[in-house]
Amino acid sequence: MMSPSSSVWHTPPAWMKCWNCWQVVSNPILPSPHGEGLGEGKASPQPSRVKTLMKVNTMKALHFGAGNIGRGFIGKLLADAGIQLTFADVNQVVLDALNARHSYQVHVVGETEQVDTVSGVNAVSSIGDDVVDLIAQVDLVTTAVGPVVLERIAPAIAKGLVKRKEQGNESPLNIIACENMVRGTTQLKGHVMNALPEDAKAWVEEHVGFVDSAVDRIVPPSASATNDPLEVTVETFSEWIVDKTQFKGALPNIPGMELTDNLMAFVERKLFTLNTGHAITAYLGKLAGHQTIRDAILDEKIRAVVKGAMEESGAVLIKRYGFDADKHAAYIQKILGRFENPYLKDDVERVGRQPLRKLSAGDRLIKPLLGTLEYSLPHKNLIQGIAGAMHFRSEDDPQAQELAALIADKGPQAALAQISGLDANSEVVSEAVTAYKAMQ
C-alpha cells in the first residue's frame, strides 16, 4: 500500500492513480522464486550457467521516483547494497533535501520498530538534461512512479539511450519497472521503443535489458511528526522478484532482489493472495464501519471471509503452478499478520479506491474467480468480496461515484457484467448479485 509523497510527475487525477500498491526480501516460509515450494512435477529453475554475478559495489543506478516507495523500498535496497544511487524526481523539495543531506531515515516496523539511515544518495530532476546524461552512464535504471507515469518518463529514457549509443557505451544496461502491475517493464519498453528513432532500436535491443519484476512492500502514507520530507515508514516484509531471463550481461547480486525464471507464478501469487485479501478486507471493513485495515482484519467475521477468499484463490495457484499447499497456507498466514501490523495505519477507504479497476477482468477479484471456474473450485468467499466491492462508496474517489451511478442506472446484474466482462446471465453473476442484495 503505497502512497508516494512525490512522483516523477504531478499526481494524476484520482481515477488514474494506482498507488494502493503492495509492492514483491525473501522470507523463509514463502515459496521461493528459485523453485522451493513448487510441487512435484514442476521443475525447479536451475542457477544460470551462462551469466556470472556482477559485483554491486561497482554499479551505478538511477531510480525514477523519489517518493515513499522509491526511498523506502527499491532505493533503500540499492543503496544498502553499496550501489551508487541517484534518484530522479520533479519534487524540488525532495530533490533539494536529498542533495543537501545525501541521506534519509527509514522507519522499519513489524513486531518491533527500528530506524535505518540510507546514505550516499544523490538526486536530479527527471525532466532535465542531467537525467539523460545519467542514463548514458549507469548500469541499472529502476522505477517506482506508478503505472500511469511510465509512459511519461519513456521519452527521457529514450534520449538517454540514444546518447549512450552515440557515446559508444556498449556495457549492458538493465531497466526494471518496480510497479504494481503485470509485466510493467515490458509495457515501459513499448513506450521507450516508440520514442526511439528507428536507427537506435536494434542497438537498444542488443545492449539494453528490460527486466520484469514483481514487488511487494507496505509503504503507507507518511505520518511523520517531524515534517521531514524524506522520512518514510515501511513494513519489515518486502519482496522484489525479477525475471532473470531478461537481463543483459552479468546478473546483479543485490540482497533483497530474488531472481527467477518463473515470474508469472509469483506475480499471480501476489495478485491472488495479497491484493485479493487486501481489497476484500477494505470493502468488508468499510461496510462494517471500521476505519483501518487492522481494525477490519481483527473482526472475526471479516477475517473468516478474507482468509477463505485467499484459500480459494490459492487453490487456483496450486492447480496452475504447483505451489506446495502447506507453504502457500503459511504465506496466507503471513499476509494476515501483515494486515494486523499495529504500526501501519492504513485507511480502508484509501485501500478500497478504484473499485472499477479492481473489479475488472484481469484484476484481484475477478481474475481469481475466473480461475475457480476454470478448475471447478469453490468461490463463495470471493463472491462475498466482489459483492462488498460493489457497495464501495467514497466522495473522494471518482471511480466509486461512477460505480454507484452505473448500478443505479443499470442495476447490479448488468453493471457487474459490464465492469467485469462476466456473462450477465451466468450463475456466478447471479451469486454475486444475491450476495450484494443481502448486504443492503
Buried (B, 14 or more C-beta within 10 A) or exposed (E): BBBBBBBBBEBBEBBBBBBBBBBBBBBEEBBBBBBEBBBEEBEEBEEBEEBEEBEBEEBEBBBBBBBBBBBBBBBBBBBBBBBBBBBBBBBEEBBEBBBEEEBBBBBBBBEEEEEBEBEEBBBBBBBEEBBBBBBBBBBBBBBBBBBBBBBBBBBBBBBBBBBBBEEEBEEBBBBBBBBBBBBBBBBBBBBBBEBBEEEBBEBBEEBBBBBBBBBBBBBBBBEBEEEEBBBBBBBBBBBBBBBBBBBBBBBBBBEBBBBBBBBBBBBBBBBBBBBBBBBBBBBBBBBBEBBBBBBBBBBEEBBEBBBBBBBBBBBBBBBBBBBBBEBBBBBBEBBBEBBBBEBBBBBBBBBBBBBBBBBBEEBBBBBBBBBBBEEEBEBEBBBBBBBBBBBBBBEEBBBBBBBBEBBEEBEBBBBBBBBBEBEBEEEBBEBBBEBBEEEE
